[in-house]
Amino acid sequence: MRKPRITPEQRYALTVEALIKNSAVTLGSGKKGFGSSALKINSKIFAMLSSKGKFVVKLPKQRVDSLVESGSGERFDPGHGRIMKEWLALEPNSGEDWLALAGEAMDFVASKC
């Protein structure tokens, strides 16, 4: 029997549900466009779902380098050809644990504020 497929939006919603319990975490900007449904800590984005359904997190450059080298994801390009060194984009069907990576990203961004 086949396991039902979960959409990127459903997978992201589960991640949001788990992290929004932290009183310092907020969701979205209320505006359309970049980061409109992003998870933020101290008003800084740490995780989001891209318009292409990719899960995107902000991590230390060395961590992003490691995950890219292992084939787990790619550096995030917001669409204007400028690759972002501290942002990792994962395919919707990635085997990586989105919640764990979002937690890492939350801690990383919080430490910079």
C-alpha positions in Angstrom: 0.0 0.0 0.0 1.3 3.4 -0.9 1.9 6.1 1.6 -0.1 9.3 0.9 2.2 12.1 -0.3 2.5 15.2 1.8 2.6 18.5 -0.1 5.4 21.0 0.6 2.8 23.3 2.1 1.6 20.6 4.5 5.2 19.7 5.5 5.9 23.4 6.1 2.7 23.8 8.1 3.8 21.0 10.4 7.2 22.8 10.9 5.4 26.1 11.6 3.0 24.4 14.1 5.9 23.0 16.1 8.0 26.2 16.2 5.3 28.8 16.6 4.9 27.6 20.2 8.0 29.6 21.0 6.8 33.0 22.0 9.7 34.7 20.2 8.7 33.1 16.8 6.3 34.9 14.5 4.9 33.9 11.1 4.8 36.1 8.0 4.8 39.8 7.3 1.2 40.2 6.3 2.4 41.4 2.9 2.8 39.6 -0.4 6.2 38.6 -1.7 9.5 37.5 -0.3 9.1 36.2 3.3 5.3 36.7 3.4 4.9 33.3 5.1 8.3 33.1 6.7 9.2 32.0 10.2 10.9 34.8 12.0 12.7 35.3 15.3 13.4 38.8 16.5 11.9 40.0 13.2 14.5 38.2 11.2 13.6 35.4 8.8 15.1 32.0 9.6 12.9 29.6 7.5 10.4 29.8 4.7 8.8 28.0 1.8 9.8 29.4 -1.5 7.4 30.1 -4.3 8.8 26.9 -6.0 7.9 24.8 -3.0 11.5 24.5 -1.7 12.1 24.7 2.1 14.7 27.4 2.8 16.6 27.9 6.0 19.3 30.3 7.1 22.3 28.5 8.6 26.0 29.2 9.1 27.9 29.2 5.7 30.0 26.2 6.8 26.8 24.2 7.5 25.3 25.2 4.2 28.6 24.2 2.4 28.5 20.8 4.2 24.9 20.1 3.3 25.4 21.2 -0.3 28.5 19.0 -0.6 26.6 16.0 0.7 23.8 16.6 -1.9 21.2 17.4 0.7 20.3 20.8 -0.8 21.5 23.8 -2.7 22.4 27.4 -2.0 19.3 29.5 -2.3 18.8 31.8 -5.2 15.9 34.2 -4.6 15.5 34.6 -8.4 17.8 37.5 -9.3 20.9 35.4 -9.8 22.6 36.3 -6.5 23.3 33.0 -4.6 22.9 33.5 -0.9 25.8 31.8 1.1 24.0 31.4 4.4 20.7 30.1 2.9 20.0 26.4 2.0 17.1 25.3 -0.2 15.8 21.8 0.0 13.6 20.1 -2.6 10.0 19.3 -1.4 10.7 15.6 -1.3 14.0 16.0 0.6 14.8 13.3 3.2 16.2 15.9 5.5 14.4 16.7 8.7 12.8 20.1 8.1 11.9 20.7 11.7 15.5 19.9 12.9 17.0 22.3 10.3 14.5 25.0 11.1 15.4 24.6 14.8 19.1 25.0 13.8 18.2 28.1 11.7 16.2 29.6 14.5 19.1 29.2 17.0 21.6 30.6 14.4 19.5 33.7 13.6 18.7 34.3 17.3 22.4 34.2 18.1 23.0 37.0 15.6 20.5 39.4 17.1 
